Amino acid sequence: MRRDELQDVLAAEGPFACAYFDASHDTEDAADRIRLQWRSVREQLTEQGADQSTVDAMDRAVEDAAPPVGSAGRALIAAGGDVLVDEWLPSPPQTVAAWSDVPQLLPLLASMDRPVPYVAVVADRTEARLKAVDHSGEPVATEDVSGEDYHVHKPRGGGWSHRRIQQYAEESVKRNARDIADEADLLAQKVSARLLAIGGEAQTRSALREELSPRCQEIAVELNAGPAEGEPDMDEYDTWIAEVVERQQAEDRDAVVQRYRAAAGRDGEASSGLREVTSALRDGRVSTLLVDRGALGDSAVLWGADVLRVATGDDGLSEQNVTEHRADEALPAAAIAAGADVLVVDGAELPDGVGALLRY
């Protein structure tokens, strides 16, 4: 699910039923365990006041879903008898069953690192498969590149003719690598790639790197694992590509935290703590909201006439019908509604558990 789609969730009429639970399918009794866990969550939602049609819609979503393979979590958000969010999470979350005027988005956001635009190339001596993913995490292009395959493998033995054939084979590999590199460069420009993942035969990877543009050489990472022979198959490299992307996302998270720490001492660049952050959210100045769930805990904030009207108790709101909500519900919702990023940085030791990088 893309972050901008969460704005549609916030635009729906609440209250919202939110469920997060372990949906791992890695034991013989996994199906029974998932049913029992969902039954417990469903009972909690009903006890909190969730209407029957909304709970029934979530029930159908759980029953109809094909089980995942291995460790996984489940995120469900529903309102008015409709399921608004139905997502698998890469790892089991803490169990959440919440019925509230504000949807609980934080566990979902914690699993949604900012997408990294990248190009992946899996190549052998004669052909390659290429995939490009844009800044929203969506695949935008899949290309096949085929080159020469005549005498592309070096011959064994000696002699003048063999040397000529060997030289031709090396030149063919180089020409094919140049064609693949040209296509990779074009795709990297198209998606403004920050990562170029290269898999395939060792000789081909080396030849390809030599033919890449300087920009692509800077962002290239070789995937050394995988099949050494046969037609290039992108699917066989998906695990390695995912690991490389995750490492880049972790580096990106650390970079944002460091940027926040550097900006925190400069006026107008960052806000720290609940009072400053809620004020910045009301003014629409937040570009990135940082949340440390452990430090934020069960803190509460005031909620006003619309999703952006949040404040601390001593800051006050002028409108009537102000209600109190958990900060871990209200602040991410306000940030998403304002078009800001939300970054979960558990253990960052932020004041009151929250900080923000500002737009201006």
C-alpha positions in Angstrom: 0.0 0.0 0.0 1.3 3.4 -0.9 1.4 6.2 1.7 -0.8 8.5 -0.4 -3.5 5.8 -0.4 -3.7 6.3 3.4 -5.2 9.8 2.8 -8.2 8.0 1.3 -8.5 6.0 4.5 -8.5 9.2 6.5 -11.2 10.7 4.3 -13.6 7.9 5.1 -16.2 8.4 7.7 -15.3 6.7 11.0 -15.2 5.3 13.6 -12.6 2.8 12.5 -11.9 -0.7 13.5 -8.2 -1.5 13.4 -6.6 -4.9 13.8 -3.0 -5.9 13.7 -2.0 -9.5 14.6 0.5 -12.3 13.9 -0.5 -14.2 10.7 2.6 -16.3 10.4 2.1 -19.6 8.6 5.2 -21.5 9.7 3.9 -24.4 11.9 1.5 -27.3 11.3 -1.1 -25.7 13.6 -0.7 -22.2 12.0 -4.2 -22.0 10.5 -5.9 -22.8 13.9 -3.6 -20.4 15.7 -4.4 -17.6 13.3 -8.2 -18.2 13.7 -7.9 -18.1 17.5 -5.9 -14.9 17.4 -8.3 -13.2 15.1 -11.2 -14.4 17.3 -9.6 -12.7 20.3 -9.1 -9.5 18.3 -12.7 -9.6 17.0 -14.0 -10.0 20.5 -12.0 -7.0 21.7 -13.3 -4.9 18.8 -16.9 -5.9 19.6 -16.4 -5.1 23.3 -15.1 -1.6 22.4 -18.3 -0.9 20.4 -17.4 -1.8 16.8 -20.6 -2.4 14.8 -21.4 -5.8 13.5 -21.3 -5.0 9.8 -17.7 -3.7 10.1 -16.5 -6.7 12.1 -18.2 -9.1 9.7 -16.4 -7.4 6.8 -13.1 -7.9 8.5 -14.1 -11.5 9.4 -14.7 -12.3 5.7 -11.3 -10.7 4.8 -9.6 -13.0 7.2 -11.4 -16.1 6.1 -11.0 -15.5 2.4 -7.3 -14.7 2.4 -4.8 -17.3 1.2 -2.2 -18.0 4.0 1.2 -16.5 3.6 4.4 -18.5 3.6 6.5 -18.1 6.8 6.6 -15.2 9.2 4.0 -12.5 8.5 1.6 -10.0 10.1 -1.8 -8.8 9.1 -3.2 -5.3 9.1 -6.9 -4.6 8.8 -8.7 -1.3 9.0 -12.5 -1.1 8.4 -15.3 1.4 8.8 -19.0 1.5 7.9 -19.1 -2.2 6.9 -16.2 -1.8 4.4 -12.6 -3.0 4.7 -10.3 0.0 3.9 -6.9 -1.6 4.5 -6.1 -5.2 4.1 -2.3 -5.7 4.1 0.2 -8.4 4.8 3.1 -7.2 6.9 6.7 -8.5 6.5 6.9 -9.5 10.2 4.4 -10.0 13.1 3.4 -6.8 14.8 2.3 -6.3 18.4 -1.4 -7.3 18.6 -3.7 -4.3 18.2 -7.5 -4.2 18.4 -8.8 -0.6 18.4 -12.2 1.0 17.8 -11.7 4.8 17.5 -12.6 8.0 15.6 -9.0 8.0 14.4 -7.5 5.0 12.5 -4.4 3.5 14.0 -1.9 3.8 11.2 1.4 3.6 13.1 1.9 -0.2 13.0 1.3 -0.1 9.3 3.6 2.8 8.7 6.3 1.1 10.7 6.4 -1.6 8.0 6.4 0.9 5.1 9.9 2.2 4.6 10.2 5.0 2.1 10.6 3.2 -1.3 14.0 3.3 -3.0 13.9 3.8 -6.8 16.2 1.2 -8.3 17.1 -0.8 -11.4 17.9 -4.5 -11.1 19.8 -6.4 -13.8 20.3 -10.1 -14.1 22.6 -11.0 -17.0 24.6 -13.7 -18.7 26.9 -13.5 -21.6 24.2 -13.1 -24.2 21.1 -11.6 -22.6 19.7 -9.8 -19.6 16.5 -9.1 -17.8 16.1 -5.6 -16.4 13.5 -4.2 -14.0 13.0 -0.6 -12.9 11.1 0.5 -9.8 10.2 4.2 -9.3 10.1 6.4 -6.2 6.6 5.2 -5.2 7.8 1.5 -5.2 5.9 0.6 -8.3 7.6 -1.3 -11.2 7.6 0.9 -14.2 9.6 -1.1 -16.8 10.7 -4.7 -17.4 13.1 -5.1 -20.3 14.9 -8.0 -22.1 18.2 -7.3 -23.9 19.6 -10.0 -26.2 23.1 -9.9 -27.8 25.4 -12.1 -29.9 25.8 -15.7 -28.9 28.1 -17.0 -31.7 31.3 -18.2 -30.1 30.5 -16.3 -27.0 32.2 -19.0 -24.8 35.9 -19.1 -24.9 37.3 -22.3 -26.5 39.7 -24.7 -24.8 43.1 -25.5 -26.4 45.7 -23.5 -28.3 46.6 -22.5 -31.8 46.1 -19.4 -33.9 42.5 -20.1 -34.8 41.6 -20.7 -31.2 43.2 -17.4 -30.2 41.1 -15.6 -32.8 37.9 -17.3 -31.6 38.8 -16.5 -28.0 39.4 -12.8 -28.9 36.1 -12.7 -30.7 34.3 -14.2 -27.7 35.8 -11.6 -25.4 34.7 -8.8 -27.8 31.2 -10.3 -28.0 30.9 -10.3 -24.3 32.0 -6.7 -24.2 29.6 -5.7 -26.9 26.7 -7.4 -25.2 27.7 -5.8 -21.8 27.7 -2.4 -23.5 24.1 -2.9 -24.8 23.0 -4.0 -21.4 24.7 -1.1 -19.7 23.1 1.4 -22.2 19.6 0.0 -21.3 20.4 0.1 -17.6 21.6 3.7 -17.8 18.4 4.7 -19.6 16.2 3.0 -17.0 18.2 4.5 -14.1 17.7 8.0 -15.6 13.9 7.3 -16.1 13.3 6.5 -12.4 16.1 8.6 -10.9 17.5 5.3 -9.5 19.5 5.4 -6.2 20.5 1.8 -6.5 21.6 -0.5 -9.4 21.6 -4.2 -8.4 23.5 -6.5 -10.7 23.2 -10.3 -10.7 24.4 -13.1 -13.0 27.6 -14.6 -14.1 30.8 -13.2 -12.6 32.4 -12.4 -15.9 29.3 -10.7 -17.1 28.9 -8.6 -13.9 32.5 -7.4 -14.3 32.1 -6.6 -18.0 28.9 -4.8 -17.3 30.3 -2.6 -14.5 33.1 -1.4 -16.9 30.5 -0.3 -19.4 28.2 1.6 -17.0 28.1 5.4 -16.9 30.0 7.0 -14.0 26.7 7.7 -12.2 25.5 4.1 -12.4 28.9 2.8 -11.3 28.5 4.9 -8.1 25.2 3.2 -7.2 26.0 -0.3 -8.5 25.9 -3.3 -6.1 26.7 -6.8 -7.2 24.6 -9.7 -6.1 27.1 -12.6 -5.9 24.6 -15.3 -5.0 22.3 -17.1 -7.5 22.5 -19.5 -10.4 25.6 -19.3 -12.6 24.2 -20.8 -15.8 20.9 -20.8 -17.7 18.6 -18.1 -18.8 18.6 -15.1 -16.5 15.6 -15.3 -14.2 14.8 -12.2 -12.1 12.5 -14.2 -9.8 15.5 -16.2 -8.5 17.2 -13.0 -7.4 14.2 -11.4 -5.7 15.4 -12.3 -2.2 18.8 -10.7 -2.7 17.4 -7.6 -4.4 15.0 -7.2 -1.4 17.9 -7.4 1.0 19.9 -4.8 -0.9 16.9 -2.5 -1.0 16.3 -3.0 2.8 19.9 -2.1 3.6 19.5 1.1 1.6 16.3 1.9 3.4 18.0 1.4 6.8 20.7 3.8 5.7 18.1 6.3 4.6 16.4 6.1 8.1 19.6 6.7 9.8 20.3 9.6 7.5 17.0 11.2 8.3 17.6 10.9 12.1 21.0 12.4 11.7 19.5 15.3 9.7 16.9 15.8 12.4 19.5 15.9 15.1 21.6 18.4 13.2 18.6 20.6 12.5 17.1 20.4 16.0 19.3 23.2 17.3 18.5 25.5 14.4 15.3 27.6 14.6 12.7 26.9 11.9 14.3 23.6 10.7 13.0 21.1 13.2 10.6 20.7 16.0 11.0 18.5 19.1 8.5 17.2 21.7 4.7 17.1 21.6 4.0 20.8 22.1 6.3 21.9 19.2 5.4 19.1 16.9 1.6 19.5 17.3 2.0 23.3 16.6 4.0 22.5 13.4 1.3 20.0 12.3 -1.5 22.6 12.8 0.5 25.1 10.7 1.2 22.5 7.9 4.9 22.9 8.3 5.9 19.2 8.9 7.7 17.5 6.1 8.7 14.4 8.1 7.3 13.2 11.4 9.6 11.0 13.4 8.1 8.7 16.0 9.8 6.7 18.7 7.0 4.4 19.9 8.7 3.4 23.2 9.3 7.0 24.2 5.9 8.2 23.1 4.1 5.4 25.0 0.4 6.1 25.7 0.7 9.9 25.6 -2.5 11.8 24.6 -3.2 14.9 22.6 -6.2 17.0 21.9 -8.2 16.6 18.7 -10.2 19.5 17.2 -12.5 20.1 14.3 -10.4 18.3 11.7 -7.5 15.9 11.4 -4.9 18.6 11.4 -6.2 20.3 14.6 -4.0 18.6 17.2 -2.5 20.1 20.4 -1.2 19.4 23.8 -3.3 20.0 26.9 -1.4 23.2 27.8 -1.5 24.6 24.2 -5.2 24.6 23.8 -7.6 24.7 20.9 -10.2 27.4 20.3 -12.9 25.3 18.7 -15.6 23.4 20.5 -16.0 19.6 20.7 -12.4 19.0 21.4 -11.6 15.4 22.3 -8.6 13.6 23.7 -6.9 10.8 21.6 -3.8 8.8 21.8 -0.8 10.6 20.3 0.3 7.5 18.4 -3.1 7.6 16.6 -3.6 11.4 16.1 -0.1 12.5 15.1 0.5 10.1 12.3 -3.0 10.7 11.0 -2.4 14.5 11.0 1.0 14.0 9.3 -0.5 11.8 6.5 -3.4 14.2 6.0 -0.9 17.0 5.5 1.2 15.1 3.0 4.1 14.5 5.3 6.2 11.5 5.6 6.1 9.4 8.8 9.2 7.6 9.9 9.2 5.1 12.8 12.6 5.4 14.6 12.2 3.2 17.7 15.1 3.7 20.1 16.0 7.2 18.8 15.3 8.8 22.2 13.3 11.7 20.8 11.9 14.2 23.3 8.4 13.0 24.3 8.9 10.4 21.6 8.3 12.7 18.6 10.3 15.1 16.4 9.7 16.7 13.0 11.7 18.1 10.1 10.0 21.2 8.8 9.2 22.4 5.3 10.1 26.0 6.0 
